[in-house]
Amino acid sequence: MSSGTDTNQGNEEQLYNDLFNLGNRVTISLDIPDSEIQKLQDDYVRYGNGKSPIYRRVTKMTVTINNTS
């Protein structure tokens, strides 16, 4: 399994506090290849209600807190 490169996140404690602060807007964007989307759809049919025990791959994940990635 490979992982992407993290951007400079600065102070980890501040990042944690910002992420879980209910007053902040948090947006999570996922880039998922079409082949993985098809597998997710197949898993939904096979296991029902999206409760597949199988993890699927995303190409990129971006977490944005208050318009700052």
MARPA-470518 format. One record per residue (C-alpha): residue number from 1; x, y, z. Coordinates in Angstrom, 2 decimals. Layout:
BEGIN
k_xx_yy_zz
NUM_X_Y_Z
...
This chain:
BEGIN
k_xx_yy_zz
1_0.00_0.00_0.00
2_1.31_3.42_-0.86
3_0.49_6.76_0.65
4_0.64_10.30_-0.60
5_2.81_13.12_0.54
6_1.52_15.24_3.40
7_1.72_18.99_3.16
8_3.33_20.99_5.94
9_0.74_20.85_8.68
10_2.37_23.18_11.14
11_1.48_22.77_14.79
12_-0.17_19.34_15.18
13_-2.01_20.29_18.37
14_-3.51_23.37_16.70
15_-4.46_21.31_13.64
16_-6.21_18.75_15.88
17_-8.07_21.49_17.75
18_-9.12_23.16_14.47
19_-10.28_19.86_12.98
20_-12.57_19.01_15.90
21_-13.74_22.54_16.71
22_-17.50_22.50_16.03
23_-17.29_26.16_15.00
24_-15.02_25.37_12.05
25_-16.14_24.25_8.62
26_-14.32_21.05_7.61
27_-14.48_19.77_4.03
28_-13.06_16.41_2.94
29_-12.59_15.79_-0.78
30_-11.79_12.37_-2.23
31_-10.55_11.55_-5.74
32_-11.65_7.97_-6.45
33_-10.84_6.16_-9.73
34_-13.83_4.89_-11.72
35_-12.64_1.30_-11.18
36_-12.83_1.77_-7.41
37_-16.28_3.39_-7.67
38_-17.47_0.28_-9.51
39_-16.04_-1.92_-6.75
40_-17.86_0.21_-4.13
41_-21.11_-0.23_-6.03
42_-20.53_-3.99_-6.31
43_-19.75_-4.13_-2.57
44_-23.00_-2.32_-1.80
45_-24.98_-4.95_-3.70
46_-23.01_-7.83_-2.21
47_-22.93_-6.71_1.44
48_-25.89_-4.35_1.59
49_-26.11_-0.86_3.10
50_-22.48_-0.07_2.24
51_-21.10_-2.21_5.07
52_-18.34_-3.91_3.13
53_-15.37_-5.23_5.12
54_-13.13_-4.25_2.18
55_-11.29_-0.91_2.01
56_-11.13_0.79_-1.37
57_-8.38_3.03_-2.76
58_-8.57_6.78_-3.24
59_-6.10_8.63_-5.42
60_-6.08_11.79_-3.35
61_-7.68_13.06_-0.15
62_-7.79_16.72_0.81
63_-8.96_18.03_4.19
64_-9.79_21.73_4.28
65_-10.48_23.63_7.52
66_-12.04_27.09_7.11
67_-10.92_27.29_3.46
68_-7.31_26.34_4.30
69_-5.94_23.02_2.97
